[in-house]
Amino acid sequence: MVAEGHSTGYAIKAEIERSTRLFWGASVGGIYPELRRLTSAGLVAVRDDPRGLTRRHCYSITDEGRAALHDWLTDGSEPLFEMRNEALLRLRFAAVLSPEDRVALVRRLHALHAERTRLLEERLQEDAFDDVYDRMTAEYALGFNRWAADWATAAEARVASD
């Protein structure tokens, strides 16, 4: 995101909320340590950019950072695919719940994906993307969330019949 011109931790957090949070979120508590790590590694440079009495750092990508980014983007090895989905973790252990609570859990899972579908459809309708790749990412996320909402509908019927 620094390479795209998001030069402060605040700007990076705002961009995450706008574009990647539904599949790759990050907290402010994770962004700043990562920026410090990238700075220590020489991949980004930092400069002070105070605003009144507020201390602020602006980051820019270095030539070494741009080369590392290129290497990562073009790496042919299998990329990490790790899903951490607390709703699915809860579903995994739903057998200990009452039948009513099991159905409620699956309904919440459906509601989650239905809401994400709505938000992604809204974003796609607004067509406010940085580039075609930003849009394609949102389209992928929309397809996944539509599938997950449909799956949850079928799962609710299955759980209700138990």
C-alpha positions as MATLAB code, in Angstrom:
seq = 'MVAEGHSTGYAIKAEIERSTRLFWGASVGGIYPELRRLTSAGLVAVRDDPRGLTRRHCYSITDEGRAALHDWLTDGSEPLFEMRNEALLRLRFAAVLSPEDRVALVRRLHALHAERTRLLEERLQEDAFDDVYDRMTAEYALGFNRWAADWATAAEARVASD';
ca = [
       0.000    0.000    0.000;
       2.971    2.282    0.566;
       3.981    1.565   -3.054;
       0.529    2.763   -4.137;
       1.019    6.067   -2.301;
      -0.675    5.406    1.037;
       2.020    7.117    3.077;
       0.767    7.062    6.669;
      -0.477    4.355    8.989;
      -3.826    6.120    9.047;
      -4.021    6.154    5.228;
      -3.092    2.460    5.104;
      -5.808    1.599    7.636;
      -8.350    3.624    5.627;
      -7.358    1.812    2.421;
      -7.652   -1.568    4.150;
     -11.148   -0.654    5.323;
     -12.035    0.449    1.791;
     -10.512   -2.369   -0.203;
      -9.183   -5.483    1.554;
     -10.778   -5.836    4.990;
     -13.219   -8.536    3.918;
     -10.368  -10.891    2.993;
      -7.172   -9.426    4.474;
      -7.813   -7.158    7.391;
      -5.319   -5.451    9.618;
      -5.601   -3.563   12.847;
      -3.829   -0.334   13.672;
      -1.972   -2.407   16.272;
      -0.531   -4.508   13.444;
       0.075   -1.797   10.848;
       2.531    0.331   12.816;
       4.778   -2.546   13.948;
       4.850   -3.780   10.332;
       5.827   -0.300    9.116;
       8.651   -0.261   11.704;
       9.768   -3.720   10.533;
       9.759   -2.635    6.886;
      11.719    0.494    7.813;
      14.302   -1.540    9.761;
      14.646   -3.868    6.773;
      15.270   -0.900    4.464;
      12.155   -1.616    2.392;
      10.449    1.672    3.246;
      11.822    5.027    4.304;
      10.205    7.199    6.940;
      10.217   10.959    7.416;
       8.605   13.136   10.038;
       5.652   15.138    8.761;
       4.175   16.899   11.807;
       0.688   18.395   11.620;
       0.532   21.134   14.240;
       1.236   19.468   17.576;
       0.518   16.007   16.148;
       3.503   13.797   15.447;
       3.124   12.029   12.121;
       5.344    9.790   10.015;
       5.138    9.465    6.251;
       6.456    6.376    4.549;
       7.722    5.820    1.033;
       8.928    2.682   -0.671;
      12.658    2.377   -1.311;
      14.261    0.900   -4.421;
      15.043   -2.196   -2.345;
      11.417   -2.304   -1.217;
      10.149   -1.987   -4.783;
      12.417   -4.903   -5.820;
      11.198   -7.012   -2.876;
       7.581   -6.200   -3.754;
       8.173   -7.212   -7.372;
       9.790  -10.477   -6.241;
       6.846  -11.255   -3.956;
       4.215  -10.417   -6.596;
       5.924  -12.548   -9.255;
       6.959  -15.456   -6.991;
       5.751  -18.686   -8.607;
       5.499  -20.689   -5.393;
       2.109  -21.625   -3.989;
       0.786  -18.621   -2.051;
      -0.363  -18.980    1.524;
      -4.080  -19.629    1.725;
      -5.162  -19.505    5.318;
      -8.676  -18.728    6.324;
      -9.360  -17.667    9.880;
     -13.100  -17.588   10.199;
     -14.424  -17.509   13.732;
     -17.946  -18.260   12.516;
     -16.736  -21.527   10.981;
     -14.814  -22.335   14.151;
     -18.014  -21.874   16.129;
     -19.851  -24.096   13.640;
     -17.221  -26.799   14.120;
     -18.170  -27.039   17.800;
     -21.938  -26.505   17.391;
     -22.746  -30.084   18.391;
     -22.564  -29.016   22.034;
     -25.377  -26.482   21.531;
     -29.120  -26.940   21.722;
     -30.883  -27.418   18.368;
     -32.257  -23.856   18.530;
     -28.810  -22.399   19.182;
     -27.350  -24.400   16.271;
     -29.912  -22.960   13.881;
     -29.296  -19.461   15.246;
     -25.560  -19.882   14.705;
     -26.048  -20.859   11.046;
     -28.480  -17.969   10.573;
     -25.837  -15.557   11.895;
     -23.343  -17.067    9.455;
     -25.830  -16.469    6.628;
     -26.454  -12.902    7.783;
     -22.706  -12.211    7.845;
     -22.225  -13.307    4.238;
     -25.439  -11.655    3.064;
     -24.254   -8.345    4.543;
     -20.801   -8.703    2.989;
     -22.491   -9.465   -0.335;
     -24.562   -6.295    0.013;
     -21.488   -4.184    0.824;
     -19.497   -5.611   -2.075;
     -22.374   -5.131   -4.520;
     -22.639   -1.534   -3.331;
     -18.898   -0.999   -3.812;
     -19.030   -2.532   -7.293;
     -21.982   -0.324   -8.202;
     -20.065    2.774   -7.076;
     -17.178    1.684   -9.338;
     -14.636    3.511   -7.160;
     -11.593    1.329   -7.742;
      -7.917    2.158   -7.950;
      -7.511   -0.118  -10.958;
      -8.895   -3.231  -12.651;
      -7.096   -5.489  -10.133;
      -8.744   -3.780   -7.186;
     -12.090   -4.377   -8.918;
     -11.301   -8.016   -9.731;
     -10.478   -8.616   -6.067;
     -13.881   -7.234   -5.065;
     -15.588   -9.400   -7.718;
     -13.855  -12.510   -6.343;
     -14.899  -11.601   -2.793;
     -18.479  -11.038   -3.999;
     -18.599  -14.473   -5.626;
     -17.227  -16.122   -2.505;
     -19.700  -14.367   -0.208;
     -22.638  -15.171   -2.481;
     -21.591  -18.814   -2.442;
     -21.176  -18.763    1.358;
     -24.630  -17.200    1.849;
     -26.180  -19.889   -0.382;
     -24.258  -22.583    1.481;
     -25.525  -21.222    4.816;
     -29.117  -21.350    3.539;
     -28.696  -25.042    2.731;
     -26.844  -25.624    6.017;
     -29.719  -24.085    7.982;
     -32.160  -26.583    6.497;
     -29.767  -29.413    7.301;
     -29.204  -28.248   10.893;
     -32.946  -27.672   11.416;
     -33.680  -31.273   10.421;
     -31.199  -32.735   12.956;
];
